[in-house]
Amino acid sequence: MSKCRLEMQHDGAVARVVLAAPKANILDDEMNVQLSTIFDSLEKKRDLHAIVISADGPNFSFGASVEEHLPDRIDGALARLGGLLRRIVSSPAPTIAAVRGHCLGGGFELVLACDMIIAEETAQFGLPEIRLGVFPPAGAALLPVRLGTAAATSLVLTGASWNGAHAARQGLVARMAPEGNLEPCVDAFLDEMLIPRSAAALRHAARAVRTPVMRALLEELPRLERLYLDDLMKESDAIEGIRAFLEKREPRWARPQVLV
């Protein structure tokens, strides 16, 4: 069964891309490939006013597949996620992430590649990778662009999460919806702000304002992926953290050697 689907709405002016593997909506390789295929199909639709990425179920996404972050699979998994994010940032219309529930790890990285975020006030945004002994390359590349260095550092190094209300105060969320009212809020935003505009103007304006995000994905992300693959994955703690998560136990971190 497909893990995502495409719905055309508002007389074809809006494409809705839906993560359809609830309740976790894990961004595994299969889903990433399906999402990339959907975005490829939208490339020549010049009459689009918006592309909305949403999710079935109570959560946007728990993140990437942890199993695919083991040493024999991580190289391909990072490449496919990075390719998907670059595909989103080159979309032919403004992209909106519509978020409820948990939006974590790779799911949060996907959202960071979108032009705007509309979220319920109780949504939870976070990058918990540090708890597994690793870090999020795409999150580390995109968060400084979207939020600034201080907030990015806090989220990446602590693994803390922000609710939708806090994310809105920080400027990450463009419009906040009361719990249970995400779809009406998204529709109101579309009707008020995007559908009345020129599709051509929206397409070129989106391309213009995406320049720093695209630069981060083209220049910074490859460097951070090499740091992850060539350096971090040689550390025993990275493997231990991932295996501990899969085995549902506390990680046993290596003791650093003291140089005297």
N, C-alpha and C positions, 0 to 999 in steps of 0.2 A: 504494500500500500504506500502511496506517495506520502512523504513527510512534509510536503508543503504544496501550496496551490496558489493559483492566480485567479483573481476575480476582478472583472471590469465593472466599474460603478459610475454613477452620475453621467449616464449617456456616453461612456467611454472616456470621460475626462480624467478619471482616477483609476489607477491600477492598484489593487489591494493584494499584496503578497503576504500569505498567511503561513506561519509555522504551524504545522498540523500534526504534531506528535506529542500531545499532552500526556501527563501533566508537566513533564520536565522540558519538553521541546529541546532535547539535546542537539547541539550543532555538531553532529558527527560528519564523517566524510560524505555519506550518502546525502544528508540534508544540504551540505555545502555545495555539492555538485548540482542538486536539483535547483537550489536558489540561483546559482550562476546561470543555469540554463534558462530560468524564467527571466532573469535580467537581460540575457542575450536576446530573448524574444521581444523585449520592450525597446530595444535599441533604436529602431526606426520609427517608433510611434511618436511623431513630432507634435501630435495634437494633445498629448498628455499635459495635464496641469499639476499632477502630483502622483507620487508612488508612496503608498502607505504600507509599512511593514508592521504587521500585528501578529497575534498568536492565539490559537485555540487554547481553552482551558484557563486555569487560575493564574498561570505564570507565563511571562514572556519566554524566558529560557534560563535553565540552570547552568548553561555554559557549554563548553566543548566536551567531547568524550574524553574522560580521564584515561581510559584504556588506550586511546590513540596517542597518548603522550608518553607511552613507554618507548624506550630507545629505538626499537625496530620499526616504529611507525611515526614518530614525531616529525621527522623531516618532511614527509608528504603532507601530514596534517597541517603544519604551519604554512606550507606553500599554498595549499588549497584555501585556507582561511584568508591569507593575505591576498590571494587572487580575487576572492569574493569581495573583500572590502574595497579593493581598487575598482572592481566592476560596479559596485554601488556608487562610489564617488564619481564615476563617469556616466551616471544615469542621465537619460534625456529629459528629466523633469525633477523638480525638488522632491526630496525623499523625507518622509516623516516616519519616525518610529513611534508606534502607539503601544505604551507599556503599562501592564498591570502585573502585580505580584512580583516574583523574583526575576531580576535581570542581572545575571552574574557572569563573570568570566568572559568566555567567548561571546555570550549573548550581549553583554555590555559592550564589548569591542565592536560587534556588529552595529549596535545602536550609535556608538560614537562616530561611525562612518556616515551616518545619516545627517541631513541638513538641519533637521529640527526634531525635538522630542516632545511628545505630549504624553503625560503620565498621570496615573491616579496618585493621589496624595499619599497613599499607603504603599506604593511600589517601593521596591528595595533594589538599589543599584550598588554593585560591589565587585571587586576583583580579589577573590580569596586565594589566588594562586600562591601567595607567600606562605600560606599555612601548609601547602604541599611541598614546600622547599623549592619552588620555582618562581618565575615572574611572568607577567603577560606582555609579550613583545608588542603587540598591536596597541594594547592599552597604554603602555609606556610611551609609544610614539604619538598617539592621538590625544591623550589627556592634557599634556602641556599646551597643545594648540587650542583645545576646547575650553580649558579651565584655568590655565596658568600653571607655573611650576610648583608653587606651594601646595595647592590642592591636589595636583597630580601625585606629588611625592607622598602626601599623606595617604591617599587611597592605595597606591601601589605598595608602599612599605608596610602598612599596618593591616591590610586586608579588611579594613572597616567598610561598612555599608552606609549609604545615605538613603533616607526615604524620599519619596517624590517631593514632599514639601520642602525639605532641605535642599534637594537638587534644584528646585525652582528658585530658591533664595540665592543660590550660588550662580545662577544664570545658565545652568545646564539644561533645564527643562523650560521650553518656550511657553507652554500653557499647562496648567494643572487642573485635573478633573477630580471631582469628588469620587469617593469609592463607589464603584458600580455604575459610573456614568462616563466611561471612557469613550465608547462609540459615539454618543451624542455630542460630546465635546469635540471629537475629531471632525465629525460632520459639520458642526457649526464653524470650526476653524476653516475648513475647506470652502464652505459656502461664503464666508465673510472675506477671506484673505487670498485665496488662490484661484478658485474657479472663475471669478469675474475678470481675472487678469488675462493678458495675452499669453498664450502658450509659448510663443516664440520668445517673448521678453523673459518669461520665467526660466526657460531653458538656458538662455545666455547669462542671465543674472546668477543662476545657480552655478554655472560653470565658473563665473568670475569669483564668487565668494568662496568657492571650494579650493582655491589655489593653495592656501597653507595646509589644508588637510591632505590634498593630493601630494604635495611636496613631502609631507611626513611619511606617507605610504610608499612613495617612490624612492626616497633617499634615506630616511631614518629607519623605517621598518626592516629593510634588508640587513642593515648593520646590527640591529637588535636581534634579529633571527639568528645571525651568525654568532653573536654573543651567547645566545641560548644554546645553540647546537654545539658549538665548538668548545665553549668554556663551561657553562653551567652543567650540561649533561655529562661532563666528566667528573662532577662532584658526586660522591656517594649519597649525599643528603637529597639530591634531586630524585634519584631512583627510590630511595627509602620513603620519601614523602608520598610519592605516587603509589607505591606498593602498599603503604600503610592505609591510604585512603581506600584502595580497592579491597583490602583485607579487613576493613572496618576496625582499625586499631590505632592507637597513638603512635606517631613516628618516634623512632629512636635515632636522634640526630648524632652525627659523629662528633667526637670531642676534638676541637682544634688543638693542634700541637703548639706548645709554647716555645718560642725561640729564645734561647739564652745566650 
